[in-house]
Amino acid sequence: MKNKTTAAIFAFFLGGIGVHRFYLGQGGLGLLYLIFCWTFIPAIIAFVDFIIFLTMDENKFNAKYNLGAVLYQTRNINTAEELGKLHGLMEKGIISAEEFQIKKAKLL
């Protein structure tokens, strides 16, 4: 899993040659940075990337660079309480037993 802070450090110190883009799995952009590093334009863009990485929300970074991975630690779900609510919905007939089993599997 790629780290936002690591990407920012790479962008600041080695961004002129595209190391941060290679780290983020964007080899094509990294290669462009490397090819045009003599113009110093990639260094300027890398500094902008550095600022963007520092200000970007962790979930947004994960969604963009970690294939949509979401940090589940940020969600405080009481599994027993959620299962109780689902069971209540099933008892009232709002959801079917099959839907209950699917949602239960997702929670667990």
C-alpha positions as CSV (number, residue, x, y, z in Angstrom):
1,M,0.0,0.0,0.0
2,K,1.4,3.3,-1.1
3,N,1.9,6.0,1.5
4,K,1.1,9.7,1.0
5,T,4.0,10.9,3.1
6,T,6.5,8.8,1.2
7,A,5.1,10.1,-2.1
8,A,5.4,13.7,-0.9
9,I,9.0,13.1,0.2
10,F,9.9,11.5,-3.1
11,A,8.2,14.4,-4.9
12,F,10.2,17.0,-2.9
13,F,13.7,15.5,-3.1
14,L,13.6,13.3,-6.2
15,G,10.6,14.7,-8.1
16,G,12.7,16.3,-10.8
17,I,13.5,12.9,-12.2
18,G,10.1,11.4,-11.5
19,V,10.8,9.0,-8.7
20,H,7.4,9.8,-7.0
21,R,5.6,8.9,-10.2
22,F,7.4,5.5,-10.4
23,Y,6.5,5.0,-6.7
24,L,2.8,5.6,-7.4
25,G,2.8,3.2,-10.3
26,Q,2.7,5.8,-13.0
27,G,5.7,4.7,-15.0
28,G,4.7,6.6,-18.1
29,L,4.7,9.9,-16.3
30,G,7.8,8.9,-14.5
31,L,9.6,8.3,-17.8
32,L,8.4,11.7,-19.1
33,Y,9.8,13.4,-16.0
34,L,13.1,11.6,-16.5
35,I,13.3,12.4,-20.2
36,F,12.7,16.1,-19.6
37,C,14.5,16.5,-16.3
38,W,17.2,18.7,-18.0
39,T,14.5,21.4,-18.6
40,F,13.7,21.7,-14.8
41,I,10.0,21.8,-15.7
42,P,9.5,18.4,-14.1
43,A,11.1,19.8,-10.9
44,I,8.5,22.6,-10.8
45,I,5.6,20.2,-11.5
46,A,7.0,17.8,-8.8
47,F,7.0,20.7,-6.3
48,V,3.3,21.3,-7.1
49,D,2.8,17.5,-6.6
50,F,4.5,17.7,-3.3
51,I,2.1,20.4,-2.1
52,I,-0.9,18.5,-3.4
53,F,0.2,15.3,-1.6
54,L,0.6,17.2,1.7
55,T,-2.9,18.8,1.4
56,M,-4.7,15.8,0.0
57,D,-7.1,13.8,2.3
58,E,-5.8,10.3,3.2
59,N,-9.0,8.7,1.8
60,K,-8.8,10.6,-1.4
61,F,-5.1,9.6,-1.8
62,N,-6.0,5.9,-1.2
63,A,-8.9,6.1,-3.7
64,K,-6.6,7.5,-6.3
65,Y,-3.3,5.7,-5.8
66,N,-4.1,2.5,-3.8
67,L,-6.8,1.1,-6.2
68,G,-9.7,2.5,-4.2
69,A,-8.5,1.0,-0.9
70,V,-10.4,2.6,2.0
71,L,-8.9,2.7,5.5
72,Y,-11.5,0.7,7.5
73,Q,-10.0,2.0,10.7
74,T,-11.6,5.3,10.2
75,R,-15.1,3.8,10.3
76,N,-16.2,3.0,13.8
77,I,-18.8,0.2,13.2
78,N,-20.3,-1.7,16.1
79,T,-20.8,-5.0,14.3
80,A,-23.2,-6.4,16.9
81,E,-25.4,-3.3,16.8
82,E,-25.4,-3.4,13.0
83,L,-26.3,-7.1,12.9
84,G,-29.1,-6.3,15.4
85,K,-30.5,-3.6,13.1
86,L,-30.3,-5.9,10.1
87,H,-32.1,-8.7,12.1
88,G,-34.8,-6.2,13.1
89,L,-35.3,-5.3,9.4
90,M,-35.6,-8.9,8.5
91,E,-38.1,-9.6,11.3
92,K,-40.3,-6.7,10.0
93,G,-40.1,-8.0,6.5
94,I,-38.3,-5.0,5.1
95,I,-35.4,-7.2,3.8
96,S,-35.5,-10.9,2.9
97,A,-33.5,-13.6,4.7
98,E,-31.2,-13.8,1.6
99,E,-30.5,-10.0,1.8
100,F,-29.8,-10.4,5.5
101,Q,-27.3,-13.1,4.8
102,I,-25.5,-11.1,2.2
103,K,-25.3,-8.0,4.3
104,K,-24.2,-10.1,7.3
105,A,-21.4,-11.5,5.3
106,K,-20.3,-8.0,4.3
107,L,-20.2,-6.9,7.9
108,L,-18.3,-9.9,9.1
